[in-house]
Amino acid sequence: MLTILLACCVMSAAFSWTNLSKPLAGTDLSYGIYLHHVPIVMLLHAFGWQGFPAAVLLIVATTIAAAATWRVIEQPALRFKIRQARKPSNSAEDGRADGLESPACRAG
């Protein structure tokens, strides 16, 4: 029951206080949070942390790890992807959109 109440409070806050998203505009921490929360939960559990202090530490540590992942890995990867997409390809010379040449075309 408490879980459902908490979920309702989170949904209500998300739709009521839309200005909360402005500080995070352009930053996508969702994948980092998904990726890091379980190892951090397991680490806290291994060291015997429980209750409210563990929950606060979990939120802080997961957010820091997600922000670090965003800055160090995801942002550079997205910039690299954008640069690669802007490079002119030689596939137009081949007449194929994917830039690949099939062996049948090469032989004929």
C-alpha positions in Angstrom: 0.0 0.0 0.0 2.8 2.4 0.8 4.4 1.7 -2.5 1.2 2.7 -4.4 0.9 5.9 -2.3 4.5 6.8 -3.0 4.0 6.1 -6.8 1.0 8.4 -6.7 2.9 11.2 -5.0 5.7 10.9 -7.5 3.3 11.1 -10.4 1.5 14.0 -8.9 4.7 15.9 -8.3 5.9 15.2 -11.9 2.8 16.7 -13.4 2.3 19.5 -10.9 5.8 20.9 -10.7 7.0 21.0 -14.3 9.6 23.6 -13.5 11.6 20.9 -11.6 12.8 19.6 -15.0 14.5 22.8 -16.1 17.8 22.3 -14.2 18.1 18.9 -15.9 17.3 20.1 -19.4 19.6 18.4 -21.9 20.7 15.8 -19.4 19.4 12.3 -19.5 20.2 10.5 -16.3 17.6 7.8 -16.6 19.8 5.1 -18.1 22.6 5.8 -15.7 20.1 5.5 -12.8 18.8 2.3 -14.2 22.3 1.0 -14.7 23.8 1.9 -11.3 21.0 1.5 -8.7 21.2 -2.2 -8.3 25.0 -2.5 -7.7 24.7 0.4 -5.2 21.8 -1.3 -3.4 23.8 -4.5 -3.2 26.8 -2.7 -1.9 24.7 -0.9 0.8 23.1 -4.2 1.8 26.5 -5.9 2.0 27.7 -3.3 4.4 24.5 -3.6 6.5 23.0 -0.2 5.7 19.2 -0.2 6.1 16.3 2.2 6.5 16.1 5.9 5.7 19.8 6.6 5.8 20.4 3.9 3.3 17.7 5.3 1.0 19.2 8.8 1.2 22.6 7.4 0.4 21.2 5.3 -2.4 19.6 8.3 -4.0 22.7 10.5 -3.7 25.2 7.8 -4.8 23.0 6.7 -7.7 22.5 10.2 -8.9 26.3 11.0 -8.7 27.1 7.8 -10.6 24.5 8.5 -13.3 25.7 12.0 -13.7 29.3 10.8 -14.1 28.3 8.2 -16.6 26.4 10.9 -18.6 29.3 13.3 -18.6 32.1 10.8 -19.2 30.5 8.2 -21.5 27.1 9.1 -22.9 27.7 12.7 -24.0 31.0 12.0 -25.8 29.4 9.0 -27.5 26.4 11.1 -28.7 28.8 13.8 -30.0 30.8 11.2 -31.8 27.6 9.8 -33.3 26.6 13.3 -34.5 30.0 13.9 -36.1 29.9 10.6 -37.9 26.4 11.3 -39.2 27.6 14.6 -40.7 30.6 13.1 -42.5 30.0 12.7 -46.2 29.9 9.0 -47.2 31.2 7.5 -50.4 28.1 5.3 -50.7 26.6 7.7 -53.3 29.3 6.7 -55.7 28.4 3.1 -55.4 24.8 3.6 -56.0 23.8 1.9 -52.8 22.3 3.7 -49.9 24.0 1.4 -47.3 27.5 1.7 -48.9 27.8 -2.1 -49.2 28.6 -3.9 -52.4 27.3 -7.4 -52.9 29.5 -10.1 -54.3 27.0 -10.7 -57.1 27.4 -7.1 -58.3 31.2 -7.3 -58.1 31.4 -10.4 -60.3 29.0 -9.1 -62.9 
